[in-house]
Amino acid sequence: MESISDIKLRQITLAARDLFWKYGYRKVTIEEVCRKAGVSKMTFYKHFANKTGLVKFLLSFVIEEGIKKFKAIMESDIPFTEKVLKQIEMKKEGIHGMSDLFLEDWLSSDDPELVAYRTELTGSTTKQIMSFYKDAQKKGEIRKDIKPEFILYFINHMSVILEDRSLQGLYNTMEDLVIELMNFFFYGISERK
């Protein structure tokens, strides 16, 4: 059975997710989150030191869920090409509902705490993902002539590519750009067979 504290935490995070995903987190105030969650500011501050702490908490949950799904896909007994398609679909689902405002806030944040957190998340998730790709390479599912370090480099620089305003302008939404980038990463420019 959930404690009152757990229920309040869930109310805060659900309200914040709804607001942040729609409006970005920079424009949303703690007061708005509390009002939507039906909790007091005192309750908010029992769980989070500030809005940055809430953003980090939400993103860590989203990324943990993504890693679990990724791991399940990579450990499944399906051909690697199907795993890639499922990863792309997973990526679509992961960012579905996030507004461009939220993605822009996250990718362009100059808040030192969030920059450090983004770097930490990128590093830890990249290590986990690379471990799966190295295993796939050993199994012959990924080309042997591509250096795992190149894959790592490319993955680490995807966020830099996503921040490019001129590139963003070529797409209707950030979601469209992310999908194009993932397709390019996995399939290159050749027609898929």
N, C-alpha and C positions, 0 to 999 in steps of 0.2 A: 504494500500500500504506500502511495506517495505521501510524503510529509507536506505540510503547508508550505514550507520553504521551497521544496521541489516544484510544487504546483505554481507558486509565484514566479520561480525562475523560468519555468516553461511558458507562462503567460508573457513574461518580458521578452523572451527570445522569439516567440511566435509573432508578437506585435512588432518587434524590431525588424524581424525578417520581412514581414509584409511592407513596412514603411521603407526600409533601406532598399529592398529589391525594386520598389516602385520609384522612389525619389532620390536614391543615393543616400549615403550616410552623412555627408557634409551638411546637407540642408535640414535634416531631421534633428530635432532637439530631444533631449532626455525627457523633457516635459511631455512632448508628443508621444513618445514611446510609453511613458507611464500612463498617460490618459487612455491610449488604445489598449494597454494591458490591464487597465483597471487596478493599478497599484500606486502606492505613494512613492515619492522620490526617495524617502527613507528606505523603503523596501528595495528600490533599485540599487541604492548605494550599499545595501547589505550584500549584494551579489557582485557588483562591479564598481571599480574605483572611478570609472569615467566611461564615456561613450567609446573610446578607443578599446577599452577592455571588452566591451560588448561586441564590437566589430570583430576582434580577434577570436572571441568565444564562438561566434556564429561561423566564421570562416573555418576555424579548426574543426567544427562539427561537419560542415559541408565537405571539407577535404578528407576527413576520416571516412565518411560514408563513400566518397568517390574511390578512395584507396581500397576499401572493402570490395566494392563492385569490380574494380579493376582486377584485383587479385582473383576474384571468383571467375572472371572472364579468362584470365591468363592460365588458370589452373584447370579450366574445363577441357573436355576431350573433343574439341571441335577443331577443324582446320584453322591454321593461323590467319588466313584471309578473312574467315568469319570472325575471328577474335578482333581483328582490326576494325571490321565493320561495326562490331558491338562496342568497341572503344569509342569510335566516332559517334555512335548513337548515344553512348553514355555521356560523352562530352556535351552533346546537344541538350540532353536532359539536365545535366548539371548546371548549365547556364540559363536554361529556359526559365523565364519569369524574372530574371535579373534584368533590370533596365540598363540601357547604355549609361545612364547617370551613375548607377552603382559600379558598373565595370570601370568607368572612367575614374570615379573616385578612388577605387582600389588600385588601378594600374598607375595613376599619376600622383598618388599621395606623396607628399614630401614630409609628412609627419615622421620624425625620426623613429618613433616606436613602431609605426606601421611599416616603414621601409625595412627596418630590421626584421620584423615579423614576416614580411613578404619574402625576404631573402632566406630566412630560416625555413619557411614552408617550402619554398622552391627547392632548396637544398635537400631537405628530408624526403620530399615526395619524389624528387628526381632520382635519389639513390635507390628508393624502392622500385621505381619504374625501370631503372637501368638494370637492376638485378634480374627482373623478369625478361628484359630484352636480351641480356647476355645469355640467359638460359635458352631463350628462343633461338638465338644465333647458334649455340652449341647443338641444338636439335636440327639445325638446317632450315629453320623457319624464317630467318633473317639472313640476308646475303652475308657471306663470309668476308667479302672484299670491302665491307664498310667498317670503319673503325668505331667501336663503341664510344670512344671519346668524341667523335663527330656527332653521334646521336645525342650525347650528353650536352655538347656545345649548342646544338640546334635547339634542344628542349629548353635549356637555360636562357636562350635569347628570344624565345617566342614572346615573352612579355615585352621585350624591347620593340619587337616588330608590331605588337598590338598597340603600342603607345603612339605609333606614327600617325599623326593627324591626316596627312595626305593619303595614306593607305586606308584609314578609316573612312574617308570621304568616298571611296570607291564602292562601299557597301551600304545597304539599307540599315543594317544593325550590326552591333559588335558580335552578336551571335553568328551572323552570316560570315563575318571575317574569321572568327575562330574556326568555324567549320571548314572554310576554304583552306585555312592554314593547316588544319589537321589532315585534310584530304591531300594537300600538297606534300606534307611530311611523309605520309604513308604510301602515296602512290606516284609522286613526282608529276611529270607533265605528260607521260605516255597514257594512251587509252588503256583502261582496265579491260582485261580479257575475261 
